[in-house]
Amino acid sequence: MTPTFEFRKLFRADVILRIDYKIAGGKLIKGKAYSKNLGSTGICVIMPEKLREGTELEMDVYITRGKKPILTSGKILWQTECRYVPKSKKKYYVTGIQFN
C-alpha cells in the first residue's frame, strides 16, 4: 500500500491547545475546544457544537499553561462529525477555522 500525503500551501503544526470560544456578536453559544493542528492562517479544532459554515467565532487560545491566552477571531470554513467517540454518545465535530 502506498502512503498518501496531503499537500498544503502552508505548514501546519500538530499541537493540542485549549481554546475557549463564543459566537461573535453576543449569541449565547460558547464552549471549549481543543486544537488538532495550527497554521498561520487557521486552526483545526474538535468541538462539541455543530455550527454553520461562515459562523464568526471569538477565541481565547491557551499557548502556555497558567499564562494569559491569545485573543483571536475567525470563521468556520467546514465541519465534519467525528467518527469515533469513546464511551460517550455525545457528538463532536472536527472544525476548520480561518483566522480573521
N, CA, C and O atoms as a GROMACS GRO file, in nm:
protein
  400
    1MET      N    1   0.084  -0.117   0.000
    1MET     CA    2   0.000   0.000   0.000
    1MET      C    3   0.089   0.124   0.000
    1MET      O    4   0.182   0.133   0.080
    2THR      N    5   0.061   0.217  -0.086
    2THR     CA    6   0.137   0.340  -0.098
    2THR      C    7   0.081   0.444  -0.001
    2THR      O    8  -0.040   0.466   0.002
    3PRO      N    9   0.168   0.509   0.080
    3PRO     CA   10   0.118   0.612   0.171
    3PRO      C   11   0.067   0.732   0.093
    3PRO      O   12   0.112   0.760  -0.018
    4THR      N   13  -0.027   0.802   0.153
    4THR     CA   14  -0.079   0.924   0.090
    4THR      C   15  -0.029   1.044   0.168
    4THR      O   16  -0.005   1.035   0.289
    5PHE      N   17  -0.015   1.153   0.101
    5PHE     CA   18   0.032   1.276   0.163
    5PHE      C   19  -0.064   1.388   0.128
    5PHE      O   20  -0.118   1.393   0.018
    6GLU      N   21  -0.083   1.477   0.223
    6GLU     CA   22  -0.166   1.594   0.198
    6GLU      C   23  -0.073   1.710   0.173
    6GLU      O   24   0.016   1.739   0.254
    7PHE      N   25  -0.092   1.778   0.062
    7PHE     CA   26  -0.008   1.891   0.029
    7PHE      C   27  -0.082   2.020   0.060
    7PHE      O   28  -0.189   2.046   0.006
    8ARG      N   29  -0.025   2.099   0.147
    8ARG     CA   30  -0.084   2.226   0.186
    8ARG      C   31   0.004   2.338   0.135
    8ARG      O   32   0.124   2.320   0.111
    9LYS      N   33  -0.057   2.452   0.118
    9LYS     CA   34   0.019   2.569   0.078
    9LYS      C   35   0.109   2.615   0.192
    9LYS      O   36   0.220   2.663   0.169
   10LEU      N   37   0.060   2.602   0.315
   10LEU     CA   38   0.134   2.648   0.432
   10LEU      C   39   0.147   2.536   0.534
   10LEU      O   40   0.061   2.448   0.542
   11PHE      N   41   0.254   2.539   0.611
   11PHE     CA   42   0.282   2.439   0.712
   11PHE      C   43   0.179   2.444   0.825
   11PHE      O   44   0.135   2.551   0.866
   12ARG      N   45   0.140   2.328   0.874
   12ARG     CA   46   0.054   2.316   0.992
   12ARG      C   47   0.127   2.236   1.098
   12ARG      O   48   0.186   2.131   1.068
   13ALA      N   49   0.124   2.284   1.220
   13ALA     CA   50   0.186   2.214   1.333
   13ALA      C   51   0.081   2.134   1.406
   13ALA      O   52  -0.024   2.187   1.442
   14ASP      N   53   0.107   2.006   1.428
   14ASP     CA   54   0.018   1.922   1.507
   14ASP      C   55   0.041   1.956   1.653
   14ASP      O   56   0.143   1.917   1.711
   15VAL      N   57  -0.053   2.027   1.712
   15VAL     CA   58  -0.038   2.072   1.850
   15VAL      C   59  -0.175   2.074   1.917
   15VAL      O   60  -0.275   2.113   1.856
   16ILE      N   61  -0.179   2.031   2.043
   16ILE     CA   62  -0.305   2.031   2.118
   16ILE      C   63  -0.305   2.150   2.212
   16ILE      O   64  -0.223   2.160   2.303
   17LEU      N   65  -0.398   2.241   2.190
   17LEU     CA   66  -0.414   2.361   2.271
   17LEU      C   67  -0.560   2.374   2.313
   17LEU      O   68  -0.650   2.334   2.239
   18ARG      N   69  -0.583   2.429   2.431
   18ARG     CA   70  -0.720   2.456   2.474
   18ARG      C   71  -0.766   2.587   2.412
   18ARG      O   72  -0.692   2.686   2.410
   19ILE      N   73  -0.888   2.586   2.360
   19ILE     CA   74  -0.948   2.705   2.301
   19ILE      C   75  -1.084   2.726   2.364
   19ILE      O   76  -1.169   2.637   2.360
   20ASP      N   77  -1.106   2.843   2.423
   20ASP     CA   78  -1.239   2.883   2.468
   20ASP      C   79  -1.296   2.969   2.357
   20ASP      O   80  -1.228   3.058   2.306
   21TYR      N   81  -1.421   2.944   2.320
   21TYR     CA   82  -1.479   3.019   2.208
   21TYR      C   83  -1.620   3.064   2.240
   21TYR      O   84  -1.688   3.009   2.327
   22LYS      N   85  -1.662   3.165   2.166
   22LYS     CA   86  -1.802   3.207   2.170
   22LYS      C   87  -1.834   3.264   2.032
   22LYS      O   88  -1.746   3.310   1.960
   23ILE      N   89  -1.961   3.261   1.999
   23ILE     CA   90  -2.004   3.316   1.871
   23ILE      C   91  -1.995   3.467   1.879
   23ILE      O   92  -2.044   3.528   1.973
   24ALA      N   93  -1.931   3.528   1.779
   24ALA     CA   94  -1.917   3.673   1.775
   24ALA      C   95  -2.054   3.737   1.763
   24ALA      O   96  -2.142   3.683   1.697
   25GLY      N   97  -2.071   3.850   1.826
   25GLY     CA   98  -2.198   3.921   1.817
   25GLY      C   99  -2.293   3.892   1.930
   25GLY      O  100  -2.409   3.935   1.925
   26GLY      N  101  -2.248   3.819   2.032
   26GLY     CA  102  -2.327   3.806   2.152
   26GLY      C  103  -2.423   3.690   2.160
   26GLY      O  104  -2.494   3.680   2.260
   27LYS      N  105  -2.432   3.599   2.059
   27LYS     CA  106  -2.518   3.482   2.074
   27LYS      C  107  -2.470   3.402   2.194
   27LYS      O  108  -2.352   3.408   2.229
   28LEU      N  109  -2.558   3.328   2.255
   28LEU     CA  110  -2.526   3.262   2.380
   28LEU      C  111  -2.453   3.129   2.366
   28LEU      O  112  -2.439   3.056   2.464
   29ILE      N  113  -2.406   3.096   2.247
   29ILE     CA  114  -2.331   2.972   2.231
   29ILE      C  115  -2.185   3.000   2.262
   29ILE      O  116  -2.123   3.086   2.200
   30LYS      N  117  -2.131   2.926   2.359
   30LYS     CA  118  -1.990   2.934   2.390
   30LYS      C  119  -1.947   2.797   2.438
   30LYS      O  120  -2.030   2.715   2.478
   31GLY      N  121  -1.817   2.771   2.435
   31GLY     CA  122  -1.771   2.641   2.477
   31GLY      C  123  -1.621   2.629   2.478
   31GLY      O  124  -1.548   2.728   2.467
   32LYS      N  125  -1.576   2.505   2.493
   32LYS     CA  126  -1.435   2.474   2.499
   32LYS      C  127  -1.404   2.374   2.389
   32LYS      O  128  -1.480   2.279   2.366
   33ALA      N  129  -1.292   2.395   2.320
   33ALA     CA  130  -1.249   2.306   2.215
   33ALA      C  131  -1.100   2.279   2.234
   33ALA      O  132  -1.034   2.344   2.314
   34TYR      N  133  -1.049   2.182   2.158
   34TYR     CA  134  -0.906   2.152   2.160
   34TYR      C  135  -0.858   2.146   2.016
   34TYR      O  136  -0.924   2.091   1.928
   35SER      N  137  -0.739   2.203   1.994
   35SER     CA  138  -0.687   2.207   1.858
   35SER      C  139  -0.633   2.071   1.816
   35SER      O  140  -0.589   1.990   1.898
   36LYS      N  141  -0.638   2.050   1.687
   36LYS     CA  142  -0.580   1.932   1.625
   36LYS      C  143  -0.450   1.974   1.556
   36LYS      O  144  -0.348   1.906   1.566
   37ASN      N  145  -0.456   2.086   1.485
   37ASN     CA  146  -0.337   2.144   1.425
   37ASN      C  147  -0.357   2.294   1.409
   37ASN      O  148  -0.469   2.345   1.416
   38LEU      N  149  -0.246   2.363   1.387
   38LEU     CA  150  -0.244   2.508   1.385
   38LEU      C  151  -0.151   2.556   1.274
   38LEU      O  152  -0.041   2.503   1.257
   39GLY      N  153  -0.196   2.655   1.200
   39GLY     CA  154  -0.114   2.715   1.095
   39GLY      C  155  -0.121   2.866   1.105
   39GLY      O  156  -0.187   2.920   1.193
   40SER      N  157  -0.053   2.934   1.014
   40SER     CA  158  -0.050   3.080   1.020
   40SER      C  159  -0.182   3.142   0.977
   40SER      O  160  -0.208   3.258   1.011
   41THR      N  161  -0.266   3.070   0.904
   41THR     CA  162  -0.392   3.127   0.856
   41THR      C  163  -0.516   3.063   0.919
   41THR      O  164  -0.628   3.110   0.896
   42GLY      N  165  -0.496   2.957   0.997
   42GLY     CA  166  -0.613   2.893   1.055
   42GLY      C  167  -0.578   2.786   1.156
   42GLY      O  168  -0.462   2.759   1.184
   43ILE      N  169  -0.684   2.726   1.209
   43ILE     CA  170  -0.670   2.623   1.312
   43ILE      C  171  -0.778   2.518   1.291
   43ILE      O  172  -0.890   2.549   1.249
   44CYS      N  173  -0.744   2.394   1.320
   44CYS     CA  174  -0.841   2.285   1.314
   44CYS      C  175  -0.867   2.243   1.458
   44CYS      O  176  -0.774   2.210   1.531
   45VAL      N  177  -0.993   2.243   1.499
   45VAL     CA  178  -1.029   2.212   1.637
   45VAL      C  179  -1.135   2.103   1.641
   45VAL      O  180  -1.202   2.075   1.542
   46ILE      N  181  -1.147   2.042   1.758
   46ILE     CA  182  -1.255   1.947   1.785
   46ILE      C  183  -1.344   2.013   1.888
   46ILE      O  184  -1.299   2.048   1.997
   47MET      N  185  -1.472   2.028   1.852
   47MET     CA  186  -1.567   2.099   1.939
   47MET      C  187  -1.698   2.021   1.950
   47MET      O  188  -1.730   1.940   1.863
   48PRO      N  189  -1.775   2.045   2.056
   48PRO     CA  190  -1.898   1.972   2.077
   48PRO      C  191  -2.021   2.030   2.007
   48PRO      O  192  -2.128   1.968   2.012
   49GLU      N  193  -2.011   2.144   1.943
   49GLU     CA  194  -2.126   2.206   1.877
   49GLU      C  195  -2.118   2.193   1.725
   49GLU      O  196  -2.011   2.205   1.666
   50LYS      N  197  -2.232   2.170   1.665
   50LYS     CA  198  -2.246   2.175   1.519
   50LYS      C  199  -2.287   2.318   1.485
   50LYS      O  200  -2.396   2.362   1.523
   51LEU      N  201  -2.201   2.388   1.413
   51LEU     CA  202  -2.227   2.528   1.376
   51LEU      C  203  -2.223   2.541   1.225
   51LEU      O  204  -2.162   2.459   1.156
   52ARG      N  205  -2.287   2.643   1.174
   52ARG     CA  206  -2.293   2.664   1.029
   52ARG      C  207  -2.162   2.719   0.976
   52ARG      O  208  -2.090   2.792   1.044
   53GLU      N  209  -2.132   2.682   0.851
   53GLU     CA  210  -2.017   2.742   0.782
   53GLU      C  211  -2.038   2.892   0.777
   53GLU      O  212  -2.149   2.939   0.755
   54GLY      N  213  -1.930   2.968   0.796
   54GLY     CA  214  -1.938   3.112   0.794
   54GLY      C  215  -1.962   3.173   0.931
   54GLY      O  216  -1.955   3.295   0.946
   55THR      N  217  -1.992   3.090   1.033
   55THR     CA  218  -2.012   3.141   1.168
   55THR      C  219  -1.884   3.206   1.218
   55THR      O  220  -1.776   3.146   1.209
   56GLU      N  221  -1.895   3.327   1.270
   56GLU     CA  222  -1.780   3.400   1.324
   56GLU      C  223  -1.763   3.366   1.471
   56GLU      O  224  -1.859   3.366   1.548
   57LEU      N  225  -1.639   3.335   1.510
   57LEU     CA  226  -1.608   3.300   1.648
   57LEU      C  227  -1.504   3.394   1.706
   57LEU      O  228  -1.414   3.439   1.636
   58GLU      N  229  -1.516   3.422   1.835
   58GLU     CA  230  -1.412   3.488   1.911
   58GLU      C  231  -1.347   3.379   1.994
   58GLU      O  232  -1.417   3.299   2.058
   59MET      N  233  -1.212   3.373   1.995
   59MET     CA  234  -1.143   3.263   2.060
   59MET      C  235  -1.032   3.311   2.153
   59MET      O  236  -0.962   3.408   2.124
   60ASP      N  237  -1.017   3.240   2.264
   60ASP     CA  238  -0.904   3.255   2.355
   60ASP      C  239  -0.821   3.128   2.337
   60ASP      O  240  -0.867   3.019   2.370
   61VAL      N  241  -0.698   3.142   2.286
   61VAL     CA  242  -0.612   3.027   2.260
   61VAL      C  243  -0.504   3.024   2.369
   61VAL      O  244  -0.426   3.117   2.383
   62TYR      N  245  -0.503   2.914   2.444
   62TYR     CA  246  -0.409   2.900   2.556
   62TYR      C  247  -0.283   2.828   2.507
   62TYR      O  248  -0.282   2.706   2.489
   63ILE      N  249  -0.177   2.906   2.486
   63ILE     CA  250  -0.050   2.852   2.436
   63ILE      C  251   0.032   2.792   2.551
   63ILE      O  252   0.088   2.683   2.537
   64THR      N  253   0.039   2.862   2.663
   64THR     CA  254   0.118   2.818   2.778
   64THR      C  255   0.028   2.811   2.901
   64THR      O  256  -0.044   2.906   2.932
   65ARG      N  257   0.034   2.700   2.970
   65ARG     CA  258  -0.048   2.681   3.090
   65ARG      C  259  -0.015   2.788   3.194
   65ARG      O  260   0.102   2.815   3.221
   66GLY      N  261  -0.118   2.847   3.252
   66GLY     CA  262  -0.101   2.947   3.355
   66GLY      C  263  -0.076   3.088   3.303
   66GLY      O  264  -0.066   3.181   3.382
   67LYS      N  265  -0.065   3.104   3.173
   67LYS     CA  266  -0.043   3.237   3.113
   67LYS      C  267  -0.173   3.284   3.050
   67LYS      O  268  -0.264   3.205   3.027
   68LYS      N  269  -0.179   3.414   3.021
   68LYS     CA  270  -0.297   3.469   2.956
   68LYS      C  271  -0.309   3.412   2.813
   68LYS      O  272  -0.207   3.387   2.748
   69PRO      N  273  -0.432   3.392   2.766
   69PRO     CA  274  -0.450   3.338   2.632
   69PRO      C  275  -0.426   3.444   2.524
   69PRO      O  276  -0.426   3.564   2.550
   70ILE      N  277  -0.407   3.396   2.404
   70ILE     CA  278  -0.401   3.484   2.287
   70ILE      C  279  -0.544   3.500   2.238
   70ILE      O  280  -0.614   3.401   2.216
   71LEU      N  281  -0.588   3.623   2.222
   71LEU     CA  282  -0.724   3.651   2.176
   71LEU      C  283  -0.722   3.662   2.024
   71LEU      O  284  -0.639   3.733   1.968
   72THR      N  285  -0.813   3.591   1.959
   72THR     CA  286  -0.820   3.594   1.813
   72THR      C  287  -0.965   3.571   1.770
   72THR      O  288  -1.052   3.545   1.852
   73SER      N  289  -0.988   3.582   1.641
   73SER     CA  290  -1.121   3.555   1.587
   73SER      C  291  -1.105   3.486   1.452
   73SER      O  292  -0.999   3.489   1.390
   74GLY      N  293  -1.212   3.424   1.410
   74GLY     CA  294  -1.209   3.355   1.281
   74GLY      C  295  -1.348   3.311   1.241
   74GLY      O  296  -1.446   3.332   1.313
   75LYS      N  297  -1.355   3.248   1.123
   75LYS     CA  298  -1.484   3.198   1.076
   75LYS      C  299  -1.471   3.051   1.039
   75LYS      O  300  -1.366   3.005   0.993
   76ILE      N  301  -1.579   2.979   1.060
   76ILE     CA  302  -1.582   2.836   1.031
   76ILE      C  303  -1.589   2.817   0.880
   76ILE      O  304  -1.678   2.870   0.813
   77LEU      N  305  -1.493   2.739   0.826
   77LEU     CA  306  -1.493   2.707   0.683
   77LEU      C  307  -1.558   2.573   0.655
   77LEU      O  308  -1.621   2.556   0.551
   78TRP      N  309  -1.543   2.478   0.748
   78TRP     CA  310  -1.601   2.345   0.729
   78TRP      C  311  -1.612   2.275   0.864
   78TRP      O  312  -1.547   2.312   0.962
   79GLN      N  313  -1.698   2.172   0.867
   79GLN     CA  314  -1.716   2.090   0.987
   79GLN      C  315  -1.757   1.950   0.945
   79GLN      O  316  -1.839   1.933   0.855
   80THR      N  317  -1.700   1.848   1.011
   80THR     CA  318  -1.742   1.710   0.990
   80THR      C  319  -1.753   1.642   1.127
   80THR      O  320  -1.678   1.673   1.220
   81GLU      N  321  -1.847   1.550   1.137
   81GLU     CA  322  -1.867   1.479   1.263
   81GLU      C  323  -1.754   1.380   1.286
   81GLU      O  324  -1.712   1.310   1.193
   82CYS      N  325  -1.703   1.374   1.410
   82CYS     CA  326  -1.601   1.276   1.445
   82CYS      C  327  -1.664   1.137   1.437
   82CYS      O  328  -1.777   1.117   1.479
   83ARG      N  329  -1.591   1.044   1.382
   83ARG     CA  330  -1.644   0.909   1.366
   83ARG      C  331  -1.638   0.828   1.494
   83ARG      O  332  -1.728   0.747   1.521
   84TYR      N  333  -1.536   0.848   1.573
   84TYR     CA  334  -1.516   0.766   1.692
   84TYR      C  335  -1.512   0.851   1.818
   84TYR      O  336  -1.425   0.938   1.832
   85VAL      N  337  -1.604   0.827   1.907
   85VAL     CA  338  -1.605   0.897   2.035
   85VAL      C  339  -1.615   0.788   2.143
   85VAL      O  340  -1.722   0.728   2.159
   86PRO      N  341  -1.506   0.762   2.216
   86PRO     CA  342  -1.506   0.651   2.313
   86PRO      C  343  -1.597   0.675   2.432
   86PRO      O  344  -1.600   0.785   2.489
   87LYS      N  345  -1.672   0.572   2.470
   87LYS     CA  346  -1.754   0.570   2.593
   87LYS      C  347  -1.845   0.691   2.607
   87LYS      O  348  -1.874   0.734   2.718
   88SER      N  349  -1.890   0.745   2.497
   88SER     CA  350  -1.976   0.862   2.504
   88SER      C  351  -2.070   0.862   2.385
   88SER      O  352  -2.032   0.821   2.275
   89LYS      N  353  -2.190   0.906   2.408
   89LYS     CA  354  -2.283   0.919   2.296
   89LYS      C  355  -2.289   1.062   2.247
   89LYS      O  356  -2.362   1.093   2.152
   90LYS      N  357  -2.212   1.149   2.309
   90LYS     CA  358  -2.208   1.288   2.269
   90LYS      C  359  -2.133   1.301   2.137
   90LYS      O  360  -2.032   1.234   2.114
   91LYS      N  361  -2.182   1.387   2.051
   91LYS     CA  362  -2.117   1.408   1.923
   91LYS      C  363  -2.014   1.520   1.933
   91LYS      O  364  -2.031   1.617   2.007
   92TYR      N  365  -1.907   1.504   1.856
   92TYR     CA  366  -1.803   1.606   1.844
   92TYR      C  367  -1.778   1.631   1.697
   92TYR      O  368  -1.804   1.545   1.613
   93TYR      N  369  -1.726   1.750   1.665
   93TYR     CA  370  -1.708   1.789   1.526
   93TYR      C  371  -1.566   1.842   1.503
   93TYR      O  372  -1.519   1.930   1.575
   94VAL      N  373  -1.501   1.788   1.401
   94VAL     CA  374  -1.372   1.842   1.357
   94VAL      C  375  -1.407   1.966   1.275
   94VAL      O  376  -1.490   1.959   1.184
   95THR      N  377  -1.343   2.078   1.307
   95THR     CA  378  -1.384   2.207   1.252
   95THR      C  379  -1.263   2.285   1.201
   95THR      O  380  -1.165   2.304   1.273
   96GLY      N  381  -1.271   2.330   1.076
   96GLY     CA  382  -1.168   2.414   1.019
   96GLY      C  383  -1.205   2.560   1.034
   96GLY      O  384  -1.312   2.602   0.990
   97ILE      N  385  -1.118   2.638   1.097
   97ILE     CA  386  -1.144   2.781   1.122
   97ILE      C  387  -1.034   2.864   1.059
   97ILE      O  388  -0.916   2.840   1.081
   98GLN      N  389  -1.074   2.962   0.980
   98GLN     CA  390  -0.980   3.055   0.918
   98GLN      C  391  -0.972   3.180   1.006
   98GLN      O  392  -1.074   3.239   1.041
   99PHE      N  393  -0.848   3.219   1.042
   99PHE     CA  394  -0.830   3.338   1.124
   99PHE      C  395  -0.870   3.463   1.045
   99PHE      O  396  -0.850   3.469   0.924
  100ASN      N  397  -0.927   3.562   1.116
  100ASN     CA  398  -0.960   3.691   1.054
  100ASN      C  399  -0.836   3.778   1.048
  100ASN      O  400  -0.842   3.891   1.000
   0.00000   0.00000   0.00000
